């Protein structure tokens, strides 16, 4: 499977078994290898991602209730260099 296959028919990769998992939201990658790839995430996947982030913060000694500043970003690379990273 590659990005081209997903872009050709994105609905073929969308589950029909997501009843009760909350709304599907369209998200996208940063596009460092060319065009951003769009795909859907359900509430379960979004929830798991947040849980992993909070678990990591706890391992680093940062409590959920601690004040914090979150800076989020992506590496900046020359166009076309992304596939080599």
N, C-alpha and C positions, 0 to 999 in steps of 0.2 A: 504494500500500500504506500502511496506517496501523496503529496499535496495535490497533484494534478487530478488524481482519482476522486479526491474529496471535493475539489472545485467543480468537476464535471457533474457530479450528482450528489450534492450535500444531503439531500433527504434520505438517501440510501443508508447514511450513517447515523440517522436520528432514530433512537429507540421508540418503539410504539408501546413499550411496557413501563411508562413513567407515570402512570396514574397515581395520584396521591403524593408525588414527590415535589410538588410545587411547580410554579411556572418555569418553563424553559426560557432561558435568556440567551440572546445572541451575543457572543463575545468574539474577540479576535486576538491573534498573535501580534507581536510588534512589527513583523514584516522585515526582519533583518536579512532574510535570504531573498528578498524581492517583494512581492505583494503580500500583504497580511492575509492570513488564513482565517476565515470566519467559521465558527462552529457553535453548537448549542451546549449549554450547561444546565443541568437541573438543580434543584435546591439541595439535593443530597450531595452532589459533587461540590457545590459552593460551600456547604456546611463542613464537609471533610477538609477542604482547603483551609478554612478558617481554624478548624481544630488543630491541624498540623502546625499552623503558624503560632497559635497560642501555646501548644506543647513545646515548641522550640524555644519560645520566649521564657517559659518556665524553666527549662533546662539551663538557660543562660542567666537565671536568677531574677528575671523580670516578671513580676506578678501581673495578672490581668488588670488589677486595680491600680497599678503603678502608673503615674503620668509618664507619657512617652511621646516621642516624635518619630513618626515612621516616614522615611524617605524612600520612595519606590522609583525605580527607573530601569533602564536597560543599557547594555553596553553600546557604545557608538562605534560602528565599524564602517569602513569604506564600502560603497556599493559593490556587490559581487564577492566580497570577502567572507560574508556570512557562512556559505557552505563549507569553507575551509576551517572554520572554528569548531 
